[in-house]
């Protein structure tokens, strides 16, 4: 119980130190929406911050990503991660200034986010890789969803409102408002004999 209060107090202090809270507030709103909860008030997100921090370690990763510069400035980052550890399986390699508001990560295990720029309201599921193809990094638009196991690589653009389906590999530009799915699975052998069947 005492540790829980200490954890909450530190996150509240960090939150209060930040002048522009708009991105964090939008992140909080996305997590609350997923829980079916309406924020208590537009000008006071402290209760919601504590609730999301306790409920989701994915949210903690997002919160520490947003506040890393401030935490580092006041030598709090290592303290926060020790007292209130985030998931170790989510990696960010992007300047926070190039990352839009309203980030939502669901079950973000083995997830790497390394992009040139990302818009508002990105939704990412587990085992997603966003990164370099050796030629550059993606630009991802607003209101994009990237589903489980998807890979997005290279200096490409993912248009606003697009959905990248589970296990898709994307290395070309995706137009706005697209839904991309991988090729159908096929059965290529049955009882030791070659076949070619949609499955």
URURJO-V810463 format. One record per backbone hydrogen bond with DSSP energy under -0.5 kcal/mol. NH is the residue of the N-H (numbers start at 1). CO is the residue of the C=O. If there is no record, write none. Layout:
NH/CO ; NH/CO
This chain:
5/1 ; 6/2 ; 7/3 ; 8/4 ; 9/5 ; 10/6 ; 11/7 ; 12/8 ; 13/9 ; 14/10 ; 15/11 ; 16/12 ; 17/13 ; 18/14 ; 18/15 ; 21/19 ; 25/21 ; 26/22 ; 27/23 ; 28/24 ; 29/25 ; 30/26 ; 31/27 ; 32/28 ; 33/29 ; 34/30 ; 35/31 ; 36/32 ; 36/33 ; 37/32 ; 44/41 ; 49/45 ; 50/46 ; 51/47 ; 52/48 ; 53/49 ; 54/50 ; 55/51 ; 56/52 ; 60/56 ; 61/57 ; 62/58 ; 63/59 ; 64/60 ; 65/61 ; 66/62 ; 67/63 ; 68/64 ; 68/65 ; 71/67 ; 72/68 ; 73/69 ; 74/70 ; 75/72 ; 76/71 ; 77/71 ; 80/76 ; 81/77 ; 82/78 ; 83/79 ; 84/80 ; 87/57 ; 90/87 ; 91/111 ; 93/113 ; 98/95 ; 99/96 ; 100/118 ; 100/119 ; 102/23 ; 104/122 ; 106/124 ; 107/105 ; 109/107 ; 111/89 ; 111/108 ; 112/128 ; 113/91 ; 114/112 ; 114/130 ; 116/138 ; 117/138 ; 118/98 ; 119/140 ; 119/141 ; 121/101 ; 123/144 ; 124/104 ; 125/146 ; 127/109 ; 128/125 ; 129/150 ; 130/112 ; 131/152 ; 133/136 ; 139/156 ; 140/117 ; 141/158 ; 143/120 ; 145/162 ; 146/123 ; 147/145 ; 147/164 ; 149/126 ; 150/147 ; 151/168 ; 152/129 ; 153/170 ; 154/131 ; 154/136 ; 156/154 ; 158/139 ; 159/157 ; 159/174 ; 161/142 ; 162/159 ; 163/178 ; 164/145 ; 165/163 ; 165/180 ; 167/148 ; 168/165 ; 170/151 ; 170/168 ; 171/169 ; 174/157 ; 177/160 ; 178/175 ; 180/163 ; 182/166 ; 187/197 ; 188/186 ; 190/193 ; 193/190 ; 195/188 ; 197/187 ; 199/185
